[in-house]
């Protein structure tokens, strides 16, 4: 059977020749002792050379079979040369003496299945079936796992025969070159076994006792010849570089910004590459240490002005990580003192030596951490406070547990000052931000602007792990505390903050919160905000009676107190008809007090009534008292937080509009009193002849029709303003006022209340065009009142003349009272004609302005203005008149 196997072994020529690069360094080996076994019949050639002896093997029969196989193979090529046969025999014994198996798993079933599939796929199904049958028979008769070596050898030889790559990692081992010439055995040509190939291949995995060790020694000697610097010196210089110190050979080059060996130092390229890779840790360390030095290693005065607490905490955390790095370097320094063993000379050498390759393993994890610290250092340059903490947090989103642990440990140190600022602000209302690092910044303002402008959020200082919603909540909580303390002179917030902290389960002392406790922080902020805002709402509503003051403004500045407004109009009307520069504000204040005492306003709280004051606006030449008169409400601290100067200016704008509307309504009421029907019927002109009577009745009819049109418009518009605008807006504001949970909700509700009034009252920026038409209508109505007063004054004078009750003589020539009855009738006719012309002109202007006003109402965006159009044109009269033109 051995002979059959030998027929399938092919040993290539020149395969055992020694590589050229190792010939000069090959060492002489001690020949093994000679074997005392009976030689092979062809052993004459082997026995003549002492180098042909091989070590004894346990099984003598196996030795004989191996010798016979080698001799047969070599004799078939070299003719039985003893020297070549001796080298081949020694090589065969080294192979067979190896104790290592191929680097594959011994799976007999898988290998057999692979061979069967290969045979079947190559078009040999009969051979596949025969192999399967033979394998099953041998498996039954042989021991378990005893067929795998045979199958593996046959499969490897078959693969090599096909010229494909070997299926394992076993190298082709060389053999001695057979001599040329016909093969002979004992002087006679040896016959080659039929089917025996001219050469063979032997596959092995490892030879730790001889070839591998020899190759390593020779490679080491070659490397030593090419290197002028020992590995121990390079290790020492690399350790220096890892500490940012220049060594004897490895130095820092500022031009290339790296640690490297000079080109003059002769080392292998692989060693140079390895040194560069290791020195990357030193380059990263240099960057991190430079950042720490720039931020910490300064004079105390400079550090206090430029470095904040977050940056100091960051540098402290980096310094702590570098401390662990220094400890590792100390251990490596101690290891580097042990000599580095060479192959074959490891006896008596400590195993804790340090080579460049071992240093790669030692510095693998520190290099990852140092690289991460360098990335953080580069990302944090120019940042401070919350911006720096947010930048560091951005690198913490990593799936590697080592990264997460490192970043968590670092961020707990870095964010400690920031969380302390949040705790102090939320529970105490104090901004402990000396270096401007907190995302909330305070600025000096007046008490009335404390809530709106006193504290703001700096978006560039807001860390990414705090959401904008949570930041707004944090801002409002601290503002509420400061508002209660400064504006309301209240200390109840302290108890509310303590209760909130106790409810959440956190402490009010320092260090109670830290990074990774965002949920606890949010719970504390939410609970503290709820309790402190509730305290603030109680103070605003109960102690300072916010709703009562809002109602007072509605009643007096928005003219909701009807009897007070009517009496005030009657009292100050004659005074306001004078030029503005002749009116005394003190006199008007007295008239205001008179109006209050004459109406139901006298029953209001005296504190509210004392806040109502007269204000005379700036006036120019030609302005009347009606144009500059206004009322104002004195909103004191803390109410001036809601009723700011801009808000009161908006109230003043609404008051002027409503005051003009009330004046127009009051004027029409005066016209109605003047032209009452009983006064007209009792007029002597009504009893005169047909001509003067018809003229008089026609003029009065025109006046009455125009009055009715104007009264219809003013009545419906005033109803719209007072009920659909003011009352509905107030009802909604009252609901929002009761539902407000914090001062921001209250301010928002009040702003919506004012905005609703302004937009619905045509006082907004988008209603300027229609507002001009409305004021034109008001001016026409006031003009009509002025003309009506003059007309009826003249009519009453003529009536007195007709009754003969006036005996006085006017000094003016052409007076209406001169000239007797005929002259009186002539003057009356002239008066009625002039009245008719003036009425036609006023009616024409009024109709044009009213049509323009009504045509612009559908174009307004607010939906309530459409209801105003519906009220004004309920019968569609104006629509028909407009369409007929």
HELIX and SHEET records of a PDB file:
HELIX    1   1 UNK A    2  UNK A    7  1                                   6    
HELIX    2   2 UNK A   20  UNK A   23  1                                   4    
HELIX    3   3 UNK A   44  UNK A   47  1                                   4    
HELIX    4   4 UNK A   50  UNK A   52  5                                   3    
HELIX    5   5 UNK A   60  UNK A   78  1                                  19    
HELIX    6   6 UNK A   82  UNK A   97  1                                  16    
HELIX    7   7 UNK A  108  UNK A  121  1                                  14    
HELIX    8   8 UNK A  125  UNK A  141  1                                  17    
HELIX    9   9 UNK A  148  UNK A  161  1                                  14    
HELIX   10  10 UNK A  211  UNK A  226  1                                  16    
HELIX   11  11 UNK A  231  UNK A  242  1                                  12    
HELIX   12  12 UNK A  269  UNK A  295  1                                  27    
HELIX   13  13 UNK A  300  UNK A  306  1                                   7    
HELIX   14  14 UNK A  309  UNK A  336  1                                  28    
HELIX   15  15 UNK A  356  UNK A  380  1                                  25    
HELIX   16  16 UNK A  385  UNK A  394  1                                  10    
HELIX   17  17 UNK A  401  UNK A  414  1                                  14    
HELIX   18  18 UNK A  416  UNK A  428  1                                  13    
HELIX   19  19 UNK A  447  UNK A  449  5                                   3    
HELIX   20  20 UNK A  450  UNK A  453  1                                   4    
HELIX   21  21 UNK A  459  UNK A  461  5                                   3    
HELIX   22  22 UNK A  468  UNK A  482  1                                  15    
HELIX   23  23 UNK A  483  UNK A  487  3                                   5    
HELIX   24  24 UNK A  492  UNK A  504  1                                  13    
HELIX   25  25 UNK A  518  UNK A  538  1                                  21    
HELIX   26  26 UNK A  539  UNK A  543  3                                   5    
HELIX   27  27 UNK A  546  UNK A  556  1                                  11    
HELIX   28  28 UNK A  562  UNK A  576  1                                  15    
HELIX   29  29 UNK A  580  UNK A  582  5                                   3    
HELIX   30  30 UNK A  585  UNK A  598  1                                  14    
HELIX   31  31 UNK A  600  UNK A  603  5                                   4    
HELIX   32  32 UNK A  606  UNK A  609  1                                   4    
HELIX   33  33 UNK A  625  UNK A  628  1                                   4    
HELIX   34  34 UNK A  639  UNK A  641  5                                   3    
HELIX   35  35 UNK A  645  UNK A  674  1                                  30    
HELIX   36  36 UNK A  677  UNK A  681  1                                   5    
HELIX   37  37 UNK A  684  UNK A  687  5                                   4    
HELIX   38  38 UNK A  690  UNK A  719  1                                  30    
HELIX   39  39 UNK A  720  UNK A  727  3                                   8    
HELIX   40  40 UNK A  728  UNK A  739  1                                  12    
HELIX   41  41 UNK A  743  UNK A  760  1                                  18    
HELIX   42  42 UNK A  765  UNK A  767  5                                   3    
HELIX   43  43 UNK A  768  UNK A  803  1                                  36    
HELIX   44  44 UNK A  820  UNK A  857  1                                  38    
HELIX   45  45 UNK A  864  UNK A  872  1                                   9    
HELIX   46  46 UNK A  877  UNK A  884  1                                   8    
SHEET    1   A 2 UNK A 171  UNK A 172  0                                        
SHEET    2   A 2 UNK A 203  UNK A 204 -1                                        
SHEET    1   B 2 UNK A 184  UNK A 185  0                                        
SHEET    2   B 2 UNK A 188  UNK A 189 -1                                        
SHEET    1   C 2 UNK A 250  UNK A 253  0                                        
SHEET    2   C 2 UNK A 258  UNK A 261 -1                                        
SHEET    1   D 2 UNK A 440  UNK A 442  0                                        
SHEET    2   D 2 UNK A 455  UNK A 457 -1                                        
SHEET    1   E 2 UNK A 612  UNK A 616  0                                        
SHEET    2   E 2 UNK A 629  UNK A 633 -1                                        
END                                                                             
